[in-house]
Amino acid sequence: MLEHIEQAHQVLNEVNKAVLGKETEIFEIMTAFLANGHVLLEDIPGVGKTTLAISFSSAMGLQCNRVQFTPDVMPSDLTGFSVYRRDEDRFVYQPGSVFCNLLLADEINRTSPKTQSALLEVMEERKVSVEGTTREVPSPFLVIATQNPSGTSGTQFLPEAQIDRFMINMSLGYPDFESELEIARTTGTSSRTEKVSPVLNPEIFLEMQKDIHNIFVKDEVYKYMLNLVSATRNHPYIERGASPRATIALVKMSKAYAWLRGRKFVVPSDVQTQLPYVLSHRIIAHSSAKLSGVNKADIIRSIAQTVELPYMGAKI
C-alpha cells in the first residue's frame, strides 16, 4: 500500500510539471480516478484541460483520446461502427474513440442529446453494444468531460439524471499570477506535456483502485455522510436534493482521499473536503436562493456547518 501511495504522489508531481498552480485541483482529480469515477469540468476555454488530460495519461501510462464535441458528432463516432471490406467480403468493426483508458470529452454540451447519452452509457457500463455485439472498453476507463459555461447558444446541457453520473464537478479556473508568468516565460521552448514522465501502468493503477476498498470507515462516519446528503433533501434553498448516488460517491471519494493522505481510515474532515465536489452538480437551487443572493457553495457550506459531527471516541 505504501509503495502505491508513493507512486500516486509521483503521478501528482509529474502532472504538476505541466499544469502550473493547480495542485489542489489535480489532487482532487487523482482522487476521483482512484475512486473509479468520472470528472466534469465547467470551465472556459484555454485553462489547460487538454494539457491536464494528456499529462495524467502520460504519467499513468494510459491511452488517451480526445473528442471535440460539435452538433455533427454521432454516437457511432464514440462507440464505433462496421464497414464492409470488399476484399474480405465481410463487415469489419471499427472501434470508436471510447476505446481508450482516458477520454477527454471536450464541450460535451455542444453535441446532441443522443450522442451525450451514448457517452454516458459507456461511462456507466464500461461497455458498448453495436449491431447486437457487446464489447468492453479497456480498463481502467476514465472520462474528463468539460462544459463551457459561457457562450451557451446552440448548446444542450446535460439533464439532471445524466449529470449525476459524474462523480465530481469542479472548475480549474484561471492560474495565479506567478503560474501564468511562468507559462509566459516558457512559451515556445517546448510542450509542457513533454516534461511528464511515466511512473505507472494500467495494471498498477487498477491495484491502487483495489486498495481503496480496504480503507476503513467507522459506522458513525457512514451515518455522518448520509446525514449530510439527507440534509440536501429538506433544505429551504434546495428545490431537489441529492440522490443515493451522491452518498455512494461521497463514500468512495472520502476513502480515496484518506488513502492518498496515507491513512487507512476515513475521518470527518475527509468527508467535509469532498462534500462540495460531490454535491455541487447534484443539487438544484431554489429560486428563493437566487433572490437572496445565495449560491450552491453557500448552501453546501451551511449544510457542513449545521450537520452534527460524529463522535469518534478515543480510537477510530
N, C-alpha and C positions, 0 to 999 in steps of 0.2 A: 504493500500500500504506500509506504513512504517513497519508494522509488517512483511509483506512478505519480504521486503528488509533485515530486521534484520535476518530472518530465512535463507535467501540466504547466508548471510555472516557467519552464523553459519555453514552452509554446507562447505564453503571455509575453515573455521578454522579446521573442522574435517578432511577434506581431506589433509590439510597441516600437520596434525599429522603423516600421513602415508607416504606422498611423500614430502621429505625434499628439501628445496632450490628451489622450482619451483612455487613460489607464483604467478608470472606473468602468467605462462602457465596455471595454474589451474584456475585463474580468467578468462582467455580467453576461456577455455573450458566450464566453467559455463555460460559465456555469450552466447556461441553458443547453449548450451542446452536451455537456456531461449528463444532464438530466434527460437527454434524448428528446429535446424539444426544438421547435422552430421559432425563429425570431422575426418580429415585424418592426421595421424601422419607419417612422414617419419623419421624413427629412426633405429638405430642399436639395436640389442637385448640387454636386460639386463638393460635398463634405467628406468624401473618401469611402463611400460604401463599397465600391468595386475594389479599391485597394484593400479594404478590410477583408473582404471575402477571399481574394486571391492570397493574401498574407496568411490567413487561417489555413487555407487548403495547402499552401506550400509548407508551413511549419508542421502540419499534421500528416503530411503525405497523402492528401486526399485529392481525388479528381474533381475539378471544379468546372461547372458550366455556368454561363450567364445568358439569360434571356431578357431582351429589352421588349417589354410588352407594349404592343400597339393594338389598335382595333382589329387589324387583319391577322393577328396571331391566332391560329386554330388549335383546338385541343390535340389534334394529331401531331402538331409540331412538338408538343410536350411528350405525349405518350408513344408516338411512333406510328408507322403505317407500313403496309405491304405494297411492294411494287412487282410488276410482272417482269421476269427475266426471260426474254425470248430464247437466249442460248441454253437456258436450263429448263425451259418450258414449265416454269412454276412461279408462284408468288414467293418473294423473299421479304422477310420482315426487316424494316429499317428502324433501329431504336431511336426514340426521341430524346430530347435534351434532359429529361429527368433521370436518365440512366447515368448517374454520377454519384459522388459522395456528398458534394456541397453545391447546391444550386442557388445562384443569386437571381431572384425573380424581381427585376427592376421595374418599378412603377406598375405594380400589379393592378392598380385601379384604372389603368388606361386600356385594358383589354375587356372583352365581352364576358358577361356572367358565365357563359358556357365554358369558356377557357379557364376562368377562375375556378370553377367547380372541378374541372379536370385536374388542376394542380392540387387543390385541397384534398381531393380524394386520394391522390398519391401520397400526400403528406400524412394522412391518417392511416392508410392501409399499407403503405410501403410496397405497393404493387400496382400494376396496371393491367387492364383487360382490353385487349384489342382483337376484334374479329373472333371472339369466342375463346381466345387463349389468354391465360393469366400468366404474367411474368413478374417476378420480384425485382425491385430495383436494388442496386448494390447496398451493402451495409458497411458502415453507417450511412444513413441518408438524412441530410440536414438541409434546411431551407432558410435563407435570409431573404425576406420579401420586403420591398420598400413601397411606400405610398408617398406621393408628393402632396403635401397639404395645401400648396398654392397652385393657382392655375387649374382650377377644377373643371374647366369647360371640357365637355366630352368624356368625362371620367365615369367609372362605375365603381363606387366604393363598395367594399365587401359588406355583405349583410352580417347581422349580429351572429347568426349561427355559424358562419364561416370564419369570421374574425376570431371567434372563440377557440378555433383550432390552434392558434399560435400560443405558445407557452408564455411568452413575454412580449411586451410592447415597449419601445423606448425610442429615443432620438439621440443621434450623435451630436448634432448642433455644431456651431462654429468652433474652430480651435481657439485656444487662448492666444494672446499677443505673441508670447515668446515662441510658441509652437509654430504659429503661422510665419513668424520671422525666420525660423529655421527652415521651413518649407521653401520660403522665398530664396534664401541663401543657397540652397542645394538644387534649385531648379535648373534643369538642363544637364546636370552631371550624369546621372543615371536614374533608372527607375528605383523607387524606394523598395518595391517588392523584391528587387534583386538582392537586397541585403538579408532577406529572410532565408534561413537555413532549415532544412527538415530535421525535426527532432523526434517525430513519431511515425507510426504507420497505422493503417486502419485496424489491424489486429490488436495492437497495444491500446488504441483508443477504445475499442469495444470492451477490453478488460477493465479500463477505467470506469466505463459506464456501469459495469457489473459491481465495481467497488461501492458505488453509491448506494446500492440496495442494502449493504451491510451497515450503513450508518444508523445508529440507534436514536429513536425518538421516544421520549417518555410520554405516557398516556396523557398527562396534563398538558403537554405541548401540542399533542394532536387536538385536544379539546380547545386549546387556545386558537389554533388555526381555524377550526370550524366556527368558533365564536366570532372571529374576525370576518370570515366570509359571510356568516349569517347576519352580521350587523349591516351588511350592504342591502339586505332584503327588506329592512324596515326603517331605513334612514330617510328622514324627511326630504332630503335633497336628491335622493336617488329614485328615478322612475322605475327602473328594473335592476334588481340586484344580480350578483354573480351566481352562476350555476355550480353544481358539484364538481364540474371540471376545473373550476378555479381552485377548489380545495385540493384536488389531486395535483395540480400544477404547483401550488404553494408547498405541498409536502416534498415534491421532487426537487424544486428549486432550493428549498431550505437544506435538504440533505446534501445536494451538490455543493452548495455554498460552504457548509460546515466542512465537507471533505476537502475542498480547496484551501480552507483555512487551517487544515492539518488536524482537525478534530474528528473523533469517532462518534460524536453525538451532536444533536441539534439543541441550541439554546434559543430563548425567545428573541434575542437580538438578531439572530439569523432570519427568523420569520419576519420581523419588522423591516429588515433591509430589503427583503424580496417582495414585500406586500405591494408597493407602488408599481413594480414591473409586472406583477401578475394580475392586478386588478384594473389598471388604468384603461384597458381596452374592453373590459368585461362589464363595466357599469355604464348605465345611461343616466346622465344628469337630468334632473327635473328642470322644467322651465323656470321654476322659482329660484333655483340655484343661480341661473344666469342673471336673473333680475337682481339678485342680492350680491352679485359680483363674486360668487363662489365657484371655483373651478374644481376639476376632479382631484387635483393634487391636494387641495384644501380638504376635500371630503375624506380622502383616504387618510390624511394626517389626523383628522378629528377622530376617525374610527380607531386608529392605532393608539390614540391618547385616552380614549374612553373605555376600550375593552380591557378588562382586568388582566394583569399579568398572571401567569400560572405560578403556583408555589412549587419551587424546585427542591426545597429541603436542603439538607447538608450535602447530600451527594445526588448526582443525577442518575 
